[in-house]
Amino acid sequence: MHLTLSSDSIWKASFTEDSGHVLYKFDSPLMTGTHEYITLYKHKTGGGGSGDEMEVVGKLVYHRLSAEKSRVVSNDDLSENNEPGAEIGEILRESGSAGITYGSFPSHAFRASDGKEYEWVFGYRECLLYPKSLSPGPPTATSSQSDKGGAIIRFNHQMFNLLSPSRPTSIDITDGHEGVVDLALLTLAYLEKVRRHDKGKVKRAQGLAAAMLAL
């Protein structure tokens, strides 16, 4: 399944099928103090709802000062009225080092409701989710396209081209893994926010160093 995203910032995006139907969307209207409340919606199937009706399938409570204090409220938590959810460290663990490619970030793994562990691997302009047992690890100088064959979700960042059509942000989901998608998107939203924040800190430090050298 191929979905086009309305924003390269996944935590703000709507996910649209080729038919124009919105399947998922993130909404983050609430920001109180140190917390940003990000809600994941999915198109409601069955139940007699209207054709465009969405239902909440999870939430990310992102701590803007200490990301490790963020919390994830899963669909199971919602059904059990466990609104606080779980701390991000109870769900995600750093499972590998960053690769050598630009934009890479340490791999992170989580355990889904099916009992299996899955790993997000970051590379140049993309992020891939593998069953942990099949993950090739972070990209290296000798990585090939075949290394990506076992990925069940592929998040493609927007790419601008001068001489050919630009590529919009998109996500590809392999059939048969629908039960993993909700938690996968919530964890990816968290990791992308942390990655962007860390990248911003590096750029600010480089700018400060260049300014000091220019004095």
DODREN-312811 format. One record per residue (C-alpha): residue number from 1; residue in three letters; x, y, z. Coordinates in steps of 0.1 Angstrom, whole numbers, plus 2048, in hexadecimal, padded with zeros to 3 digits. Example, Ala and Ser with C-alpha at 12.3 -4.5 7.8 and 13.67 -1.06 7.14 Angstrom:
<pts>
<pt><num>1</num><residuo>ALA</residuo><c1>87B</c1><c2>7D3</c2><c3>84E</c3></pt>
<pt><num>2</num><residuo>SER</residuo><c1>889</c1><c2>7F5</c2><c3>847</c3></pt>
</pts>
This chain:
<pts>
<pt><num>1</num><residuo>MET</residuo><c1>800</c1><c2>800</c2><c3>800</c3></pt>
<pt><num>2</num><residuo>HIS</residuo><c1>80E</c1><c2>822</c2><c3>7F6</c3></pt>
<pt><num>3</num><residuo>LEU</residuo><c1>804</c1><c2>841</c2><c3>809</c3></pt>
<pt><num>4</num><residuo>THR</residuo><c1>80D</c1><c2>865</c2><c3>801</c3></pt>
<pt><num>5</num><residuo>LEU</residuo><c1>814</c1><c2>87C</c2><c3>81E</c3></pt>
<pt><num>6</num><residuo>SER</residuo><c1>809</c1><c2>8A1</c2><c3>820</c3></pt>
<pt><num>7</num><residuo>SER</residuo><c1>829</c1><c2>8AB</c2><c3>834</c3></pt>
<pt><num>8</num><residuo>ASP</residuo><c1>84C</c1><c2>89E</c2><c3>838</c3></pt>
<pt><num>9</num><residuo>SER</residuo><c1>847</c1><c2>8A3</c2><c3>85D</c3></pt>
<pt><num>10</num><residuo>ILE</residuo><c1>834</c1><c2>883</c2><c3>862</c3></pt>
<pt><num>11</num><residuo>TRP</residuo><c1>825</c1><c2>88E</c2><c3>883</c3></pt>
<pt><num>12</num><residuo>LYS</residuo><c1>811</c1><c2>8A8</c2><c3>870</c3></pt>
<pt><num>13</num><residuo>ALA</residuo><c1>808</c1><c2>894</c2><c3>851</c3></pt>
<pt><num>14</num><residuo>SER</residuo><c1>7E9</c1><c2>885</c2><c3>842</c3></pt>
<pt><num>15</num><residuo>PHE</residuo><c1>7EF</c1><c2>863</c2><c3>830</c3></pt>
<pt><num>16</num><residuo>THR</residuo><c1>7DC</c1><c2>861</c2><c3>80F</c3></pt>
<pt><num>17</num><residuo>GLU</residuo><c1>7D7</c1><c2>843</c2><c3>7F8</c3></pt>
<pt><num>18</num><residuo>ASP</residuo><c1>7DA</c1><c2>845</c2><c3>7D3</c3></pt>
<pt><num>19</num><residuo>SER</residuo><c1>7B4</c1><c2>848</c2><c3>7D0</c3></pt>
<pt><num>20</num><residuo>GLY</residuo><c1>7B5</c1><c2>868</c2><c3>7E5</c3></pt>
<pt><num>21</num><residuo>HIS</residuo><c1>7A7</c1><c2>857</c2><c3>804</c3></pt>
<pt><num>22</num><residuo>VAL</residuo><c1>7B7</c1><c2>862</c2><c3>825</c3></pt>
<pt><num>23</num><residuo>LEU</residuo><c1>7C0</c1><c2>842</c2><c3>839</c3></pt>
<pt><num>24</num><residuo>TYR</residuo><c1>7D4</c1><c2>851</c2><c3>856</c3></pt>
<pt><num>25</num><residuo>LYS</residuo><c1>7DB</c1><c2>874</c2><c3>863</c3></pt>
<pt><num>26</num><residuo>PHE</residuo><c1>7EE</c1><c2>883</c2><c3>880</c3></pt>
<pt><num>27</num><residuo>ASP</residuo><c1>7E1</c1><c2>8A1</c2><c3>892</c3></pt>
<pt><num>28</num><residuo>SER</residuo><c1>7F4</c1><c2>8B6</c2><c3>8AB</c3></pt>
<pt><num>29</num><residuo>PRO</residuo><c1>7DF</c1><c2>8D4</c2><c3>8B5</c3></pt>
<pt><num>30</num><residuo>LEU</residuo><c1>7E7</c1><c2>8D3</c2><c3>8DA</c3></pt>
<pt><num>31</num><residuo>MET</residuo><c1>808</c1><c2>8E0</c2><c3>8E9</c3></pt>
<pt><num>32</num><residuo>THR</residuo><c1>807</c1><c2>8E7</c2><c3>90E</c3></pt>
<pt><num>33</num><residuo>GLY</residuo><c1>827</c1><c2>8F0</c2><c3>921</c3></pt>
<pt><num>34</num><residuo>THR</residuo><c1>841</c1><c2>8D6</c2><c3>919</c3></pt>
<pt><num>35</num><residuo>HIS</residuo><c1>82A</c1><c2>8BD</c2><c3>908</c3></pt>
<pt><num>36</num><residuo>GLU</residuo><c1>81D</c1><c2>8BA</c2><c3>8E4</c3></pt>
<pt><num>37</num><residuo>TYR</residuo><c1>7FF</c1><c2>8A3</c2><c3>8E0</c3></pt>
<pt><num>38</num><residuo>ILE</residuo><c1>7FF</c1><c2>891</c2><c3>8BF</c3></pt>
<pt><num>39</num><residuo>THR</residuo><c1>7E1</c1><c2>87B</c2><c3>8B6</c3></pt>
<pt><num>40</num><residuo>LEU</residuo><c1>7E1</c1><c2>860</c2><c3>89B</c3></pt>
<pt><num>41</num><residuo>TYR</residuo><c1>7C0</c1><c2>85B</c2><c3>888</c3></pt>
<pt><num>42</num><residuo>LYS</residuo><c1>7B6</c1><c2>83E</c2><c3>871</c3></pt>
<pt><num>43</num><residuo>HIS</residuo><c1>799</c1><c2>83C</c2><c3>859</c3></pt>
<pt><num>44</num><residuo>LYS</residuo><c1>77D</c1><c2>82B</c2><c3>86A</c3></pt>
<pt><num>45</num><residuo>THR</residuo><c1>771</c1><c2>80B</c2><c3>85A</c3></pt>
<pt><num>46</num><residuo>GLY</residuo><c1>750</c1><c2>7FB</c2><c3>862</c3></pt>
<pt><num>47</num><residuo>GLY</residuo><c1>73A</c1><c2>807</c2><c3>87F</c3></pt>
<pt><num>48</num><residuo>GLY</residuo><c1>723</c1><c2>81A</c2><c3>869</c3></pt>
<pt><num>49</num><residuo>GLY</residuo><c1>738</c1><c2>83A</c2><c3>869</c3></pt>
<pt><num>50</num><residuo>SER</residuo><c1>739</c1><c2>853</c2><c3>84D</c3></pt>
<pt><num>51</num><residuo>GLY</residuo><c1>751</c1><c2>84E</c2><c3>830</c3></pt>
<pt><num>52</num><residuo>ASP</residuo><c1>76A</c1><c2>868</c2><c3>83E</c3></pt>
<pt><num>53</num><residuo>GLU</residuo><c1>768</c1><c2>85F</c2><c3>863</c3></pt>
<pt><num>54</num><residuo>MET</residuo><c1>789</c1><c2>85A</c2><c3>875</c3></pt>
<pt><num>55</num><residuo>GLU</residuo><c1>790</c1><c2>849</c2><c3>896</c3></pt>
<pt><num>56</num><residuo>VAL</residuo><c1>7AD</c1><c2>84E</c2><c3>8AF</c3></pt>
<pt><num>57</num><residuo>VAL</residuo><c1>7C5</c1><c2>831</c2><c3>8AE</c3></pt>
<pt><num>58</num><residuo>GLY</residuo><c1>7E1</c1><c2>83F</c2><c3>8C4</c3></pt>
<pt><num>59</num><residuo>LYS</residuo><c1>7F2</c1><c2>85E</c2><c3>8D2</c3></pt>
<pt><num>60</num><residuo>LEU</residuo><c1>815</c1><c2>86B</c2><c3>8D7</c3></pt>
<pt><num>61</num><residuo>VAL</residuo><c1>81A</c1><c2>882</c2><c3>8F5</c3></pt>
<pt><num>62</num><residuo>TYR</residuo><c1>83B</c1><c2>892</c2><c3>8EA</c3></pt>
<pt><num>63</num><residuo>HIS</residuo><c1>851</c1><c2>8A3</c2><c3>905</c3></pt>
<pt><num>64</num><residuo>ARG</residuo><c1>862</c1><c2>8C0</c2><c3>8F4</c3></pt>
<pt><num>65</num><residuo>LEU</residuo><c1>87D</c1><c2>8C5</c2><c3>90E</c3></pt>
<pt><num>66</num><residuo>SER</residuo><c1>885</c1><c2>8A0</c2><c3>916</c3></pt>
<pt><num>67</num><residuo>ALA</residuo><c1>87A</c1><c2>88A</c2><c3>8F9</c3></pt>
<pt><num>68</num><residuo>GLU</residuo><c1>881</c1><c2>86A</c2><c3>90E</c3></pt>
<pt><num>69</num><residuo>LYS</residuo><c1>864</c1><c2>875</c2><c3>924</c3></pt>
<pt><num>70</num><residuo>SER</residuo><c1>84C</c1><c2>872</c2><c3>907</c3></pt>
<pt><num>71</num><residuo>ARG</residuo><c1>82F</c1><c2>859</c2><c3>90A</c3></pt>
<pt><num>72</num><residuo>VAL</residuo><c1>81C</c1><c2>844</c2><c3>8F1</c3></pt>
<pt><num>73</num><residuo>VAL</residuo><c1>7F7</c1><c2>83C</c2><c3>8F5</c3></pt>
<pt><num>74</num><residuo>SER</residuo><c1>7F0</c1><c2>81E</c2><c3>8E0</c3></pt>
<pt><num>75</num><residuo>ASN</residuo><c1>7CE</c1><c2>811</c2><c3>8D3</c3></pt>
<pt><num>76</num><residuo>ASP</residuo><c1>7CF</c1><c2>7F7</c2><c3>8F0</c3></pt>
<pt><num>77</num><residuo>ASP</residuo><c1>7D4</c1><c2>813</c2><c3>909</c3></pt>
<pt><num>78</num><residuo>LEU</residuo><c1>7B7</c1><c2>826</c2><c3>8FA</c3></pt>
<pt><num>79</num><residuo>SER</residuo><c1>79F</c1><c2>808</c2><c3>8FC</c3></pt>
<pt><num>80</num><residuo>GLU</residuo><c1>7A9</c1><c2>803</c2><c3>920</c3></pt>
<pt><num>81</num><residuo>ASN</residuo><c1>7A6</c1><c2>828</c2><c3>929</c3></pt>
<pt><num>82</num><residuo>ASN</residuo><c1>7CB</c1><c2>828</c2><c3>932</c3></pt>
<pt><num>83</num><residuo>GLU</residuo><c1>7D0</c1><c2>84C</c2><c3>925</c3></pt>
<pt><num>84</num><residuo>PRO</residuo><c1>7F3</c1><c2>851</c2><c3>933</c3></pt>
<pt><num>85</num><residuo>GLY</residuo><c1>800</c1><c2>835</c2><c3>91D</c3></pt>
<pt><num>86</num><residuo>ALA</residuo><c1>824</c1><c2>82A</c2><c3>920</c3></pt>
<pt><num>87</num><residuo>GLU</residuo><c1>845</c1><c2>83D</c2><c3>921</c3></pt>
<pt><num>88</num><residuo>ILE</residuo><c1>857</c1><c2>83C</c2><c3>900</c3></pt>
<pt><num>89</num><residuo>GLY</residuo><c1>874</c1><c2>828</c2><c3>910</c3></pt>
<pt><num>90</num><residuo>GLU</residuo><c1>85C</c1><c2>80C</c2><c3>918</c3></pt>
<pt><num>91</num><residuo>ILE</residuo><c1>853</c1><c2>809</c2><c3>8F3</c3></pt>
<pt><num>92</num><residuo>LEU</residuo><c1>872</c1><c2>813</c2><c3>8DF</c3></pt>
<pt><num>93</num><residuo>ARG</residuo><c1>896</c1><c2>809</c2><c3>8E4</c3></pt>
<pt><num>94</num><residuo>GLU</residuo><c1>8B5</c1><c2>814</c2><c3>8D1</c3></pt>
<pt><num>95</num><residuo>SER</residuo><c1>8BF</c1><c2>7F5</c2><c3>8BF</c3></pt>
<pt><num>96</num><residuo>GLY</residuo><c1>8DC</c1><c2>7FF</c2><c3>8A8</c3></pt>
<pt><num>97</num><residuo>SER</residuo><c1>8F4</c1><c2>81B</c2><c3>8A0</c3></pt>
<pt><num>98</num><residuo>ALA</residuo><c1>8EE</c1><c2>835</c2><c3>885</c3></pt>
<pt><num>99</num><residuo>GLY</residuo><c1>8FA</c1><c2>82D</c2><c3>862</c3></pt>
<pt><num>100</num><residuo>ILE</residuo><c1>914</c1><c2>841</c2><c3>84E</c3></pt>
<pt><num>101</num><residuo>THR</residuo><c1>8FB</c1><c2>850</c2><c3>836</c3></pt>
<pt><num>102</num><residuo>TYR</residuo><c1>8EF</c1><c2>874</c2><c3>839</c3></pt>
<pt><num>103</num><residuo>GLY</residuo><c1>8D0</c1><c2>878</c2><c3>84E</c3></pt>
<pt><num>104</num><residuo>SER</residuo><c1>8D5</c1><c2>856</c2><c3>85F</c3></pt>
<pt><num>105</num><residuo>PHE</residuo><c1>8CA</c1><c2>851</c2><c3>883</c3></pt>
<pt><num>106</num><residuo>PRO</residuo><c1>8CE</c1><c2>834</c2><c3>89C</c3></pt>
<pt><num>107</num><residuo>SER</residuo><c1>8B7</c1><c2>816</c2><c3>896</c3></pt>
<pt><num>108</num><residuo>HIS</residuo><c1>89B</c1><c2>811</c2><c3>8AF</c3></pt>
<pt><num>109</num><residuo>ALA</residuo><c1>886</c1><c2>7F2</c2><c3>8B6</c3></pt>
<pt><num>110</num><residuo>PHE</residuo><c1>863</c1><c2>7ED</c2><c3>8C5</c3></pt>
<pt><num>111</num><residuo>ARG</residuo><c1>84D</c1><c2>7CF</c2><c3>8CD</c3></pt>
<pt><num>112</num><residuo>ALA</residuo><c1>82B</c1><c2>7CF</c2><c3>8BC</c3></pt>
<pt><num>113</num><residuo>SER</residuo><c1>80B</c1><c2>7BF</c2><c3>8C8</c3></pt>
<pt><num>114</num><residuo>ASP</residuo><c1>813</c1><c2>79F</c2><c3>8B4</c3></pt>
<pt><num>115</num><residuo>GLY</residuo><c1>830</c1><c2>799</c2><c3>8CC</c3></pt>
<pt><num>116</num><residuo>LYS</residuo><c1>84A</c1><c2>79F</c2><c3>8B1</c3></pt>
<pt><num>117</num><residuo>GLU</residuo><c1>865</c1><c2>7B9</c2><c3>8B2</c3></pt>
<pt><num>118</num><residuo>TYR</residuo><c1>869</c1><c2>7D2</c2><c3>895</c3></pt>
<pt><num>119</num><residuo>GLU</residuo><c1>886</c1><c2>7EA</c2><c3>88E</c3></pt>
<pt><num>120</num><residuo>TRP</residuo><c1>886</c1><c2>80C</c2><c3>87E</c3></pt>
<pt><num>121</num><residuo>VAL</residuo><c1>8A6</c1><c2>811</c2><c3>869</c3></pt>
<pt><num>122</num><residuo>PHE</residuo><c1>8AF</c1><c2>834</c2><c3>85D</c3></pt>
<pt><num>123</num><residuo>GLY</residuo><c1>8C1</c1><c2>83C</c2><c3>83D</c3></pt>
<pt><num>124</num><residuo>TYR</residuo><c1>8C5</c1><c2>857</c2><c3>823</c3></pt>
<pt><num>125</num><residuo>ARG</residuo><c1>8A2</c1><c2>867</c2><c3>81C</c3></pt>
<pt><num>126</num><residuo>GLU</residuo><c1>890</c1><c2>848</c2><c3>829</c3></pt>
<pt><num>127</num><residuo>CYS</residuo><c1>888</c1><c2>833</c2><c3>847</c3></pt>
<pt><num>128</num><residuo>LEU</residuo><c1>87F</c1><c2>80E</c2><c3>846</c3></pt>
<pt><num>129</num><residuo>LEU</residuo><c1>86E</c1><c2>7F7</c2><c3>85F</c3></pt>
<pt><num>130</num><residuo>TYR</residuo><c1>879</c1><c2>7D3</c2><c3>860</c3></pt>
<pt><num>131</num><residuo>PRO</residuo><c1>870</c1><c2>7B5</c2><c3>875</c3></pt>
<pt><num>132</num><residuo>LYS</residuo><c1>88E</c1><c2>7B6</c2><c3>88D</c3></pt>
<pt><num>133</num><residuo>SER</residuo><c1>899</c1><c2>793</c2><c3>883</c3></pt>
<pt><num>134</num><residuo>LEU</residuo><c1>89C</c1><c2>79E</c2><c3>85E</c3></pt>
<pt><num>135</num><residuo>SER</residuo><c1>8AB</c1><c2>7C1</c2><c3>864</c3></pt>
<pt><num>136</num><residuo>PRO</residuo><c1>8CB</c1><c2>7C8</c2><c3>851</c3></pt>
<pt><num>137</num><residuo>GLY</residuo><c1>8D5</c1><c2>7E3</c2><c3>869</c3></pt>
<pt><num>138</num><residuo>PRO</residuo><c1>8DF</c1><c2>807</c2><c3>861</c3></pt>
<pt><num>139</num><residuo>PRO</residuo><c1>8EA</c1><c2>810</c2><c3>83D</c3></pt>
<pt><num>140</num><residuo>THR</residuo><c1>90F</c1><c2>80B</c2><c3>835</c3></pt>
<pt><num>141</num><residuo>ALA</residuo><c1>925</c1><c2>814</c2><c3>818</c3></pt>
<pt><num>142</num><residuo>THR</residuo><c1>91F</c1><c2>7F1</c2><c3>809</c3></pt>
<pt><num>143</num><residuo>SER</residuo><c1>8F9</c1><c2>7F0</c2><c3>80F</c3></pt>
<pt><num>144</num><residuo>SER</residuo><c1>8E5</c1><c2>7E7</c2><c3>7EF</c3></pt>
<pt><num>145</num><residuo>GLN</residuo><c1>8C1</c1><c2>7EB</c2><c3>7E5</c3></pt>
<pt><num>146</num><residuo>SER</residuo><c1>8BC</c1><c2>7C6</c2><c3>7EC</c3></pt>
<pt><num>147</num><residuo>ASP</residuo><c1>8C2</c1><c2>7CD</c2><c3>811</c3></pt>
<pt><num>148</num><residuo>LYS</residuo><c1>8A1</c1><c2>7DF</c2><c3>813</c3></pt>
<pt><num>149</num><residuo>GLY</residuo><c1>88C</c1><c2>7C1</c2><c3>806</c3></pt>
<pt><num>150</num><residuo>GLY</residuo><c1>880</c1><c2>7B6</c2><c3>829</c3></pt>
<pt><num>151</num><residuo>ALA</residuo><c1>872</c1><c2>7D8</c2><c3>833</c3></pt>
<pt><num>152</num><residuo>ILE</residuo><c1>84D</c1><c2>7D8</c2><c3>83B</c3></pt>
<pt><num>153</num><residuo>ILE</residuo><c1>849</c1><c2>7FE</c2><c3>83D</c3></pt>
<pt><num>154</num><residuo>ARG</residuo><c1>85D</c1><c2>817</c2><c3>829</c3></pt>
<pt><num>155</num><residuo>PHE</residuo><c1>85B</c1><c2>83C</c2><c3>832</c3></pt>
<pt><num>156</num><residuo>ASN</residuo><c1>868</c1><c2>852</c2><c3>815</c3></pt>
<pt><num>157</num><residuo>HIS</residuo><c1>872</c1><c2>876</c2><c3>81C</c3></pt>
<pt><num>158</num><residuo>GLN</residuo><c1>869</c1><c2>891</c2><c3>803</c3></pt>
<pt><num>159</num><residuo>MET</residuo><c1>883</c1><c2>896</c2><c3>7E8</c3></pt>
<pt><num>160</num><residuo>PHE</residuo><c1>887</c1><c2>8B4</c2><c3>7D2</c3></pt>
<pt><num>161</num><residuo>ASN</residuo><c1>895</c1><c2>8B0</c2><c3>7AF</c3></pt>
<pt><num>162</num><residuo>LEU</residuo><c1>89F</c1><c2>8CA</c2><c3>796</c3></pt>
<pt><num>163</num><residuo>LEU</residuo><c1>89F</c1><c2>8B5</c2><c3>776</c3></pt>
<pt><num>164</num><residuo>SER</residuo><c1>884</c1><c2>89C</c2><c3>77E</c3></pt>
<pt><num>165</num><residuo>PRO</residuo><c1>863</c1><c2>89B</c2><c3>791</c3></pt>
<pt><num>166</num><residuo>SER</residuo><c1>867</c1><c2>8A0</c2><c3>7B7</c3></pt>
<pt><num>167</num><residuo>ARG</residuo><c1>85E</c1><c2>883</c2><c3>7CE</c3></pt>
<pt><num>168</num><residuo>PRO</residuo><c1>843</c1><c2>88B</c2><c3>7E8</c3></pt>
<pt><num>169</num><residuo>THR</residuo><c1>845</c1><c2>87C</c2><c3>80B</c3></pt>
<pt><num>170</num><residuo>SER</residuo><c1>836</c1><c2>85A</c2><c3>80B</c3></pt>
<pt><num>171</num><residuo>ILE</residuo><c1>833</c1><c2>839</c2><c3>81E</c3></pt>
<pt><num>172</num><residuo>ASP</residuo><c1>831</c1><c2>816</c2><c3>811</c3></pt>
<pt><num>173</num><residuo>ILE</residuo><c1>821</c1><c2>7FA</c2><c3>826</c3></pt>
<pt><num>174</num><residuo>THR</residuo><c1>824</c1><c2>7D5</c2><c3>81D</c3></pt>
<pt><num>175</num><residuo>ASP</residuo><c1>803</c1><c2>7C2</c2><c3>81E</c3></pt>
<pt><num>176</num><residuo>GLY</residuo><c1>7FE</c1><c2>7AB</c2><c3>83B</c3></pt>
<pt><num>177</num><residuo>HIS</residuo><c1>80D</c1><c2>7C2</c2><c3>856</c3></pt>
<pt><num>178</num><residuo>GLU</residuo><c1>7F0</c1><c2>7D9</c2><c3>85D</c3></pt>
<pt><num>179</num><residuo>GLY</residuo><c1>7F0</c1><c2>7D0</c2><c3>882</c3></pt>
<pt><num>180</num><residuo>VAL</residuo><c1>812</c1><c2>7E0</c2><c3>886</c3></pt>
<pt><num>181</num><residuo>VAL</residuo><c1>80B</c1><c2>801</c2><c3>874</c3></pt>
<pt><num>182</num><residuo>ASP</residuo><c1>7FB</c1><c2>815</c2><c3>890</c3></pt>
<pt><num>183</num><residuo>LEU</residuo><c1>817</c1><c2>811</c2><c3>8A9</c3></pt>
<pt><num>184</num><residuo>ALA</residuo><c1>831</c1><c2>813</c2><c3>88D</c3></pt>
<pt><num>185</num><residuo>LEU</residuo><c1>824</c1><c2>836</c2><c3>883</c3></pt>
<pt><num>186</num><residuo>LEU</residuo><c1>824</c1><c2>842</c2><c3>8A7</c3></pt>
<pt><num>187</num><residuo>THR</residuo><c1>847</c1><c2>837</c2><c3>8AD</c3></pt>
<pt><num>188</num><residuo>LEU</residuo><c1>853</c1><c2>845</c2><c3>88C</c3></pt>
<pt><num>189</num><residuo>ALA</residuo><c1>843</c1><c2>867</c2><c3>894</c3></pt>
<pt><num>190</num><residuo>TYR</residuo><c1>857</c1><c2>867</c2><c3>8B5</c3></pt>
<pt><num>191</num><residuo>LEU</residuo><c1>878</c1><c2>85D</c2><c3>8A5</c3></pt>
<pt><num>192</num><residuo>GLU</residuo><c1>874</c1><c2>877</c2><c3>888</c3></pt>
<pt><num>193</num><residuo>LYS</residuo><c1>86E</c1><c2>893</c2><c3>8A1</c3></pt>
<pt><num>194</num><residuo>VAL</residuo><c1>88D</c1><c2>889</c2><c3>8B5</c3></pt>
<pt><num>195</num><residuo>ARG</residuo><c1>8A1</c1><c2>885</c2><c3>896</c3></pt>
<pt><num>196</num><residuo>ARG</residuo><c1>897</c1><c2>8A8</c2><c3>889</c3></pt>
<pt><num>197</num><residuo>HIS</residuo><c1>89F</c1><c2>8B7</c2><c3>8AB</c3></pt>
<pt><num>198</num><residuo>ASP</residuo><c1>8C1</c1><c2>8A7</c2><c3>8AD</c3></pt>
<pt><num>199</num><residuo>LYS</residuo><c1>8C9</c1><c2>8B1</c2><c3>889</c3></pt>
<pt><num>200</num><residuo>GLY</residuo><c1>8BF</c1><c2>8D5</c2><c3>892</c3></pt>
<pt><num>201</num><residuo>LYS</residuo><c1>8D6</c1><c2>8D5</c2><c3>8B0</c3></pt>
<pt><num>202</num><residuo>VAL</residuo><c1>8F3</c1><c2>8CA</c2><c3>89A</c3></pt>
<pt><num>203</num><residuo>LYS</residuo><c1>8EC</c1><c2>8E5</c2><c3>881</c3></pt>
<pt><num>204</num><residuo>ARG</residuo><c1>8EA</c1><c2>900</c2><c3>89C</c3></pt>
<pt><num>205</num><residuo>ALA</residuo><c1>90B</c1><c2>8F4</c2><c3>8AB</c3></pt>
<pt><num>206</num><residuo>GLN</residuo><c1>91C</c1><c2>8F5</c2><c3>888</c3></pt>
<pt><num>207</num><residuo>GLY</residuo><c1>90F</c1><c2>918</c2><c3>883</c3></pt>
<pt><num>208</num><residuo>LEU</residuo><c1>91C</c1><c2>923</c2><c3>8A4</c3></pt>
<pt><num>209</num><residuo>ALA</residuo><c1>93E</c1><c2>914</c2><c3>89D</c3></pt>
<pt><num>210</num><residuo>ALA</residuo><c1>940</c1><c2>925</c2><c3>87B</c3></pt>
<pt><num>211</num><residuo>ALA</residuo><c1>936</c1><c2>946</c2><c3>88B</c3></pt>
<pt><num>212</num><residuo>MET</residuo><c1>951</c1><c2>942</c2><c3>8A5</c3></pt>
<pt><num>213</num><residuo>LEU</residuo><c1>96C</c1><c2>93A</c2><c3>88B</c3></pt>
<pt><num>214</num><residuo>ALA</residuo><c1>961</c1><c2>959</c2><c3>877</c3></pt>
<pt><num>215</num><residuo>LEU</residuo><c1>969</c1><c2>970</c2><c3>895</c3></pt>
</pts>
